[in-house]
Amino acid sequence: MVLSGDWVDIRFQEEVRYRKPVGIYWAQAAVVSAAALLGLPNATTSIWLYRVPPLSGAVGAMLLTYWTALALVSRRAAVLAAAMMAASVLLGVEARLATTDAMLLLAVVAAMGTLARAYGAGPEGAPARAPGPRVAATFWVALAGGVLLEGPVILVVVGLTVATLAAADRSVRWAARLRPLAGIATFAVLVLPWFLAITRRAGDVFFESMAKDALARALVAREAHGAPPGTYLLLFWATFWPGAAVAGSAAPSVWASRREPATRSRGSCRPGSSSSSR
């Protein structure tokens, strides 16, 4: 993109590379182009510039962890949550790689923080006030950013969360606080232009390539990532350290109180409420 000036197509040298959408390439190309305009020598071949977006994503994910936790627990606990995120082994690794994952984490945490506020606003002791338009817009912008970064991954994470809460409560009326009509329009305005442009440029090849790559990853080990089921659960205790230790010690209490509104992040689990001190 930097060399050709083509910000629609995705290429690796002379070959198209349609394994994922354009988001991370835009971010990296923007940083490199800005560095070149500022006169930084060898900007296009300096690998550290391509690592700036992931580093920014990691820092943003840490800050948004604090913001997300404020909807559920006390300020002190929110600081601890952000500190555990910042200190985690896996995030430290991803922040130093020129890959997508840290930026995707930023988008996911932003979306989940907004969900927490929408779900927790209302009954059981919390103010019956829906999130403001800026907070609601954050949700749809985060969804759009996540889709442009890694396709439907963020939709799966958010969708499973909403489905689980809907099944637990037998209601999804709280989702109206996210202003879905305006939000879907915002999401479409942000996402559709590039997808339409790449479809016009590559036809069905882009979507076929993404679908084949996703299917291949689901059925066959790719890039030496093969491992038996349960591997990620085992790795969690090392890669999310020191947060993994807190998660392990809290798991029995969380399971015992799984039916309580505070555990499901409803309105009573807000800063200053009695249940937020648990």
SESEBA-662562 format. One line per field, with one value per residue (C-alpha): residue number from 1; chain; x, y, z. Coordinates in nm, 3 decimals. Each point is the difference from the previous one (the first is absolute). Layout:
SESEBA-662562
resi <- c(NUM, ...)
chain <- c(A, ...)
east <- c(X, ...)
north <- c(Y, ...)
up <- c(Z, ...)
END
This chain:
SESEBA-662562
resi <- c(1, 2, 3, 4, 5, 6, 7, 8, 9, 10, 11, 12, 13, 14, 15, 16, 17, 18, 19, 20, 21, 22, 23, 24, 25, 26, 27, 28, 29, 30, 31, 32, 33, 34, 35, 36, 37, 38, 39, 40, 41, 42, 43, 44, 45, 46, 47, 48, 49, 50, 51, 52, 53, 54, 55, 56, 57, 58, 59, 60, 61, 62, 63, 64, 65, 66, 67, 68, 69, 70, 71, 72, 73, 74, 75, 76, 77, 78, 79, 80, 81, 82, 83, 84, 85, 86, 87, 88, 89, 90, 91, 92, 93, 94, 95, 96, 97, 98, 99, 100, 101, 102, 103, 104, 105, 106, 107, 108, 109, 110, 111, 112, 113, 114, 115, 116, 117, 118, 119, 120, 121, 122, 123, 124, 125, 126, 127, 128, 129, 130, 131, 132, 133, 134, 135, 136, 137, 138, 139, 140, 141, 142, 143, 144, 145, 146, 147, 148, 149, 150, 151, 152, 153, 154, 155, 156, 157, 158, 159, 160, 161, 162, 163, 164, 165, 166, 167, 168, 169, 170, 171, 172, 173, 174, 175, 176, 177, 178, 179, 180, 181, 182, 183, 184, 185, 186, 187, 188, 189, 190, 191, 192, 193, 194, 195, 196, 197, 198, 199, 200, 201, 202, 203, 204, 205, 206, 207, 208, 209, 210, 211, 212, 213, 214, 215, 216, 217, 218, 219, 220, 221, 222, 223, 224, 225, 226, 227, 228, 229, 230, 231, 232, 233, 234, 235, 236, 237, 238, 239, 240, 241, 242, 243, 244, 245, 246, 247, 248, 249, 250, 251, 252, 253, 254, 255, 256, 257, 258, 259, 260, 261, 262, 263, 264, 265, 266, 267, 268, 269, 270, 271, 272, 273, 274, 275, 276, 277, 278)
chain <- c(A, A, A, A, A, A, A, A, A, A, A, A, A, A, A, A, A, A, A, A, A, A, A, A, A, A, A, A, A, A, A, A, A, A, A, A, A, A, A, A, A, A, A, A, A, A, A, A, A, A, A, A, A, A, A, A, A, A, A, A, A, A, A, A, A, A, A, A, A, A, A, A, A, A, A, A, A, A, A, A, A, A, A, A, A, A, A, A, A, A, A, A, A, A, A, A, A, A, A, A, A, A, A, A, A, A, A, A, A, A, A, A, A, A, A, A, A, A, A, A, A, A, A, A, A, A, A, A, A, A, A, A, A, A, A, A, A, A, A, A, A, A, A, A, A, A, A, A, A, A, A, A, A, A, A, A, A, A, A, A, A, A, A, A, A, A, A, A, A, A, A, A, A, A, A, A, A, A, A, A, A, A, A, A, A, A, A, A, A, A, A, A, A, A, A, A, A, A, A, A, A, A, A, A, A, A, A, A, A, A, A, A, A, A, A, A, A, A, A, A, A, A, A, A, A, A, A, A, A, A, A, A, A, A, A, A, A, A, A, A, A, A, A, A, A, A, A, A, A, A, A, A, A, A, A, A, A, A, A, A, A, A, A, A, A, A, A, A, A, A, A, A, A, A, A, A, A, A)
east <- c(0.000, 0.279, 0.194, -0.293, -0.235, -0.284, -0.190, -0.270, 0.178, 0.208, 0.321, 0.311, 0.261, -0.159, -0.267, -0.338, -0.040, -0.364, 0.025, -0.153, -0.155, 0.187, 0.004, 0.349, 0.152, -0.159, 0.134, 0.353, 0.009, -0.122, 0.279, 0.267, -0.130, -0.005, 0.355, 0.114, -0.166, 0.182, 0.328, 0.080, 0.273, -0.084, -0.359, -0.139, 0.256, 0.007, -0.189, -0.059, -0.235, -0.224, -0.012, -0.134, -0.370, 0.015, 0.178, -0.265, -0.269, 0.152, 0.020, -0.355, -0.128, 0.155, -0.162, -0.335, 0.021, -0.005, -0.294, -0.188, 0.060, -0.135, -0.344, 0.023, 0.224, 0.166, 0.267, 0.272, -0.106, -0.011, 0.360, 0.100, -0.175, 0.182, 0.331, -0.051, -0.079, 0.310, 0.223, -0.131, 0.263, -0.202, -0.091, 0.363, 0.096, -0.277, 0.081, 0.344, -0.111, -0.117, -0.327, -0.370, -0.082, 0.075, -0.206, -0.284, 0.016, -0.040, -0.319, -0.140, 0.061, -0.163, -0.307, -0.024, 0.036, -0.292, -0.204, 0.069, -0.139, -0.306, -0.077, 0.060, -0.202, -0.345, -0.153, 0.135, 0.141, 0.172, -0.109, -0.267, 0.195, 0.114, 0.357, 0.046, 0.027, 0.381, 0.017, -0.251, 0.194, 0.316, -0.160, -0.075, 0.332, 0.180, -0.200, 0.088, 0.367, 0.005, -0.161, 0.250, 0.281, -0.099, -0.334, -0.275, 0.210, -0.126, -0.358, 0.034, 0.135, -0.266, -0.276, 0.067, 0.000, -0.334, -0.148, 0.114, -0.147, -0.322, -0.030, 0.070, -0.251, -0.245, 0.014, 0.219, -0.188, 0.306, 0.171, -0.228, 0.219, 0.270, -0.215, 0.005, -0.158, 0.253, 0.271, -0.055, 0.003, 0.330, 0.144, -0.102, 0.148, 0.333, 0.021, -0.179, 0.207, 0.317, -0.180, -0.182, 0.327, 0.187, -0.295, 0.009, 0.375, 0.029, -0.354, -0.079, 0.368, 0.044, -0.290, 0.086, 0.359, -0.110, -0.251, 0.254, 0.258, -0.247, -0.115, 0.358, 0.086, -0.297, 0.081, 0.376, 0.297, 0.131, 0.339, 0.096, -0.287, -0.137, -0.060, -0.242, -0.323, 0.054, 0.338, -0.116, -0.155, 0.335, 0.191, -0.233, 0.167, 0.334, -0.094, -0.244, 0.220, -0.036, -0.369, -0.038, 0.074, -0.281, -0.236, 0.076, -0.058, -0.322, -0.151, -0.171, -0.162, -0.116, -0.155, -0.174, -0.156, -0.064, -0.374, 0.038, -0.054, 0.336, 0.184, -0.191, 0.099, -0.346, -0.084, 0.082, 0.364, 0.093, 0.251, -0.144, -0.259, 0.008, 0.071, 0.292, 0.215, -0.015)
north <- c(0.000, 0.244, -0.064, -0.021, 0.253, -0.250, -0.005, -0.240, -0.312, -0.217, -0.144, -0.175, 0.107, -0.091, -0.239, 0.077, -0.085, -0.037, -0.183, 0.283, 0.345, 0.325, 0.151, -0.090, 0.084, 0.344, 0.064, -0.112, 0.177, 0.322, -0.010, -0.074, 0.269, 0.255, -0.092, 0.039, 0.342, 0.106, -0.094, -0.310, -0.191, -0.348, 0.030, -0.268, -0.258, 0.082, -0.288, 0.190, 0.238, -0.292, -0.093, 0.338, -0.086, -0.324, 0.181, 0.273, -0.268, -0.165, 0.329, 0.087, -0.342, 0.051, 0.342, -0.129, -0.291, 0.260, 0.178, -0.329, -0.110, 0.331, -0.111, -0.309, 0.056, 0.267, 0.235, -0.185, -0.332, 0.159, 0.119, -0.352, -0.144, 0.240, -0.076, -0.373, 0.054, 0.217, -0.255, -0.310, -0.198, -0.049, 0.366, 0.095, -0.232, 0.114, 0.365, -0.058, -0.185, 0.154, -0.199, 0.063, -0.149, 0.295, 0.234, -0.253, -0.021, 0.379, -0.022, -0.293, 0.164, 0.322, -0.192, -0.201, 0.311, 0.156, -0.319, 0.005, 0.352, -0.076, -0.318, 0.156, 0.318, -0.025, -0.216, -0.141, 0.313, 0.154, 0.326, -0.065, 0.191, -0.145, 0.055, 0.333, 0.023, 0.010, -0.321, -0.171, 0.117, -0.149, -0.343, 0.022, 0.164, -0.278, -0.263, 0.165, 0.020, -0.362, -0.115, 0.201, -0.158, -0.367, -0.050, -0.161, -0.086, 0.295, -0.073, -0.353, 0.125, 0.268, -0.217, -0.286, 0.246, 0.150, -0.347, -0.126, 0.300, -0.029, -0.368, 0.071, 0.287, -0.117, 0.355, 0.214, 0.328, 0.159, -0.013, 0.284, 0.229, -0.042, 0.189, -0.283, 0.190, 0.282, -0.245, -0.237, 0.296, 0.117, -0.351, -0.023, 0.340, -0.102, -0.355, -0.018, 0.245, -0.206, -0.333, 0.137, 0.136, -0.329, -0.190, 0.227, -0.049, -0.375, -0.131, -0.307, -0.092, 0.199, -0.165, -0.344, 0.038, 0.111, -0.285, -0.260, 0.131, -0.004, -0.353, -0.119, 0.142, -0.179, -0.338, -0.006, 0.131, 0.314, 0.165, -0.269, 0.098, -0.351, -0.126, -0.236, 0.128, 0.164, 0.146, 0.361, -0.069, -0.129, 0.286, 0.253, -0.053, 0.111, 0.247, 0.204, 0.002, 0.169, 0.045, -0.377, -0.045, 0.240, -0.167, -0.341, 0.110, 0.184, -0.282, -0.189, 0.318, 0.103, -0.342, -0.001, 0.341, -0.053, 0.062, 0.329, 0.319, 0.141, -0.292, 0.041, 0.371, 0.136, 0.337, -0.089, -0.062, 0.364, 0.218, 0.096, -0.279, -0.260, -0.292, 0.169, -0.057, -0.379)
up <- c(0.000, 0.089, -0.319, -0.242, 0.158, -0.041, 0.330, -0.119, -0.115, 0.234, -0.141, 0.120, -0.251, -0.336, 0.130, 0.151, 0.368, 0.094, 0.332, 0.200, -0.056, -0.038, 0.349, 0.121, -0.340, 0.007, 0.350, -0.082, -0.337, 0.164, 0.260, -0.260, -0.237, 0.282, 0.097, -0.360, -0.025, 0.315, -0.162, 0.204, -0.187, -0.131, 0.119, -0.233, 0.116, 0.374, 0.163, 0.324, -0.180, -0.095, 0.368, 0.109, -0.063, 0.203, 0.283, -0.010, 0.001, 0.307, 0.191, -0.105, 0.106, 0.344, 0.040, -0.124, 0.245, 0.275, -0.166, -0.043, 0.357, 0.136, -0.119, 0.221, 0.302, 0.213, -0.132, 0.192, -0.152, -0.346, 0.042, 0.101, -0.305, -0.232, 0.171, -0.047, -0.366, -0.046, 0.176, -0.178, -0.186, -0.317, -0.043, 0.052, -0.285, -0.234, 0.065, -0.152, -0.314, -0.326, 0.009, 0.044, 0.340, 0.229, -0.216, -0.006, 0.380, 0.015, -0.207, 0.200, 0.339, -0.122, -0.116, 0.322, 0.215, -0.181, 0.040, 0.374, 0.024, -0.210, 0.193, 0.339, -0.050, 0.152, 0.273, 0.327, 0.147, -0.300, -0.161, -0.262, -0.260, -0.331, -0.117, -0.176, -0.377, 0.014, 0.201, -0.228, -0.305, 0.151, -0.021, -0.372, -0.088, 0.191, -0.189, -0.331, 0.093, 0.106, -0.326, -0.205, 0.201, 0.021, -0.168, 0.208, 0.308, 0.206, -0.106, 0.138, 0.335, 0.042, -0.144, 0.243, 0.290, -0.101, -0.063, 0.341, 0.183, -0.202, 0.093, 0.368, 0.023, -0.267, -0.130, -0.219, 0.044, 0.159, -0.342, -0.113, 0.214, -0.265, -0.254, -0.257, -0.291, 0.003, 0.097, -0.290, -0.237, 0.151, -0.027, -0.366, -0.086, 0.151, -0.134, -0.334, -0.209, 0.012, -0.039, -0.304, -0.138, 0.043, -0.148, -0.302, -0.028, 0.071, -0.048, 0.208, 0.029, 0.322, 0.183, -0.136, 0.119, 0.347, 0.023, -0.112, 0.243, 0.291, -0.090, -0.034, 0.341, 0.152, -0.153, -0.054, 0.197, -0.166, 0.054, 0.253, 0.232, 0.042, 0.356, 0.178, 0.159, 0.336, -0.091, 0.028, 0.340, 0.122, -0.159, 0.164, 0.337, -0.141, -0.272, 0.212, 0.307, 0.253, -0.077, -0.034, 0.371, 0.094, -0.248, 0.148, 0.358, -0.093, -0.209, 0.290, 0.132, -0.347, -0.060, 0.338, -0.069, -0.371, 0.034, 0.184, -0.200, 0.109, -0.155, -0.327, -0.006, 0.053, 0.149, 0.362, -0.089, -0.034, 0.183, 0.335, 0.012, 0.277, -0.232, -0.173, 0.308, -0.029)
END
